[in-house]
Amino acid sequence: MRKGISFLLVLALVFASFAAVFAADSQTPADVKDTEYEAAVTALIEKGIISGYTDGTFRPDGTITRAEACVVVVKAMAPGEDALEAVSASSFSDLAGFDWAAKYINYAAAKGIISGYPDGTFRPANQVTYAEMASMLVRALGYSAGDLTGNWPDNFITKAATLGIFTDIDHKVNDVNAPAVRGHVAFMTYRVADDIANANKPGETTDPGDGEPGDSEDPAGYLSDFSGRAYGILLSVAKVLNEKGDAVDE
């Protein structure tokens, strides 16, 4: 009898382990399995921060819109449905057709994660750039422009680099104003997802200066030695301009 019970227990454990492995494997889109993106993408899917396509792919080389990026960042903040519904509608004039993302965009605007363009638009269908994505992630960690030295996007790119947001892609990105690809967005978000969640827990406050290198340091000189690698990503930063030639602080 005991042998029978022991056998059943072992069998149950084997099936439980198999089910866990199968569940984890099923979370991984087919086109990132066994690639450099697998760990980051799978972890973010399990956290409910990102998702793949209905055909079972993630398309890591594809681009991501500003609306989609905003959803990713807000989901990393984990505000809860009640908090999302509680914020007032933003003043952005171009959210028609983006009902699926509106509450996330409104929440991000209310929390200072995004500011949009001087003409009152958010341009949700535009491709998000590396500079814009980095800026949203840094702000989600509790930093604001007032905490940083310099102008946008240089100040946020510098801070993002010191926070490790570019760790996996610093050698792959030559233009921070270029559209960010989905695989890189997954890397960037994965690096700080837990920190963002912790920084946005109810009652939690973030000290932007705690343990971080001074923002007044020269980014070219400092980052050339950061983790033993050169952060050329900063050296080619250019201002992002809107259609009228005004600087856009995203």
C-alpha positions, -999 to +999 in steps of 0.1 A: +000+000+000+028+024+010+047+016-022+015+024-042+011+057-025+048+066-029+045+057-066+014+079-070+032+108-052+062+105-075+040+103-105+021+134-094+054+153-089+066+142-123+034+154-140+035+187-120+070+193-131+061+185-167+031+208-165+052+236-152+078+232-179+051+230-206+034+261-193+066+281-193+074+268-228+039+277-240+045+313-229+075+316-252+066+328-288+080+305-314+102+331-331+121+340-299+126+305-285+163+297-284+172+333-293+188+361-272+153+375-266+138+343-250+144+351-213+133+387-215+102+381-236+091+351-217+095+368-183+076+399-195+048+377-209+045+358-176+043+392-158+015+403-181+035+432-193+038+423-230+021+398-253+028+382-286+006+379-317-023+355-321-002+334-345+022+326-317+049+349-328+065+380-311+082+395-342+112+409-323+125+428-354+092+446-358+086+481-345+062+492-317+039+522-317+038+549-290+005+536-278+018+501-275+049+513-257+028+533-233+007+502-225+039+482-218+053+508-194+021+513-175+016+475-171+051+474-157+040+500-131+011+476-122-014+502-110-044+479-109-077+483-128-093+506-103-063+530-105-065+529-143-102+537-143-098+565-117-077+589-137-093+616-158-091+615-195-060+632-209-063+663-231-047+645-261-069+652-292-059+622-313-069+591-293-099+582-314-096+546-325-073+538-296-099+528-270-078+497-262-049+519-251-067+550-238-068+542-201-031+534-202-022+566-220-044+586-197-027+570-166+007+577-180-002+613-187-015+617-152+016+603-137+040+624-158+053+594-178+044+611-211+037+647-221+030+645-258+035+672-284+031+710-282+001+708-305-019+687-280-015+654-297+001+621-286+004+605-320-003+570-307+002+554-341+038+567-346+066+543-340+082+548-306+119+557-307+147+545-284+148+579-268+111+580-261+111+545-247+140+552-225+124+584-213+091+566-203+110+538-185+131+563-165+101+584-156+083+552-145+112+546-121+103+580-104+127+604-121+116+636-137+134+662-159+140+683-127+161+655-113+184+654-143+210+677-158+208+688-194+182+688-221+159+661-235+167+635-248+203+636-237+195+638-200+171+608-200+194+587-223+223+593-198+201+583-169+188+552-187+224+541-194+234+545-158+203+525-148+213+496-171+184+500-195+207+498-225+228+470-211+218+444-237+216+467-267+241+495-262+263+480-290+234+476-314+218+510-313+235+538-332+207+563-334+184+569-304+159+587-326+154+556-347+123+534-342+128+509-314+123+473-324+102+450-302+130+428-291+150+457-279+120+472-261+116+438-243+153+440-232+149+476-220+118+469-201+130+436-186+161+453-172+140+475-149+106+458-147+109+447-111+123+481-101+094+499-118+069+477-100+086+483-066+089+521-072+051+523-079+038+502-050+012+522-029+030+542-003+064+537-019+086+567-027+117+568-049+148+588-041+162+596-076+197+603-062+201+572-040+230+552-051+231+566-086+261+583-103+258+621-104+239+635-134+264+664-137+291+640-148+302+643-184+283+615-201+310+609-228+338+606-203+318+587-177+301+562-199+332+553-219+343+534-187+308+523-176+309+485-172+341+485-193+322+493-225+318+525-246+283+539-248+284+553-282+247+555-281+250+588-262+276+603-285+252+605-314+222+619-296+204+645-316+173+666-306+140+652-316+120+678-334+083+680-342+070+690-375+074+727-367+110+723-356+102+726-318+119+703-294+096+676-281+100+666-245+085+631-245 
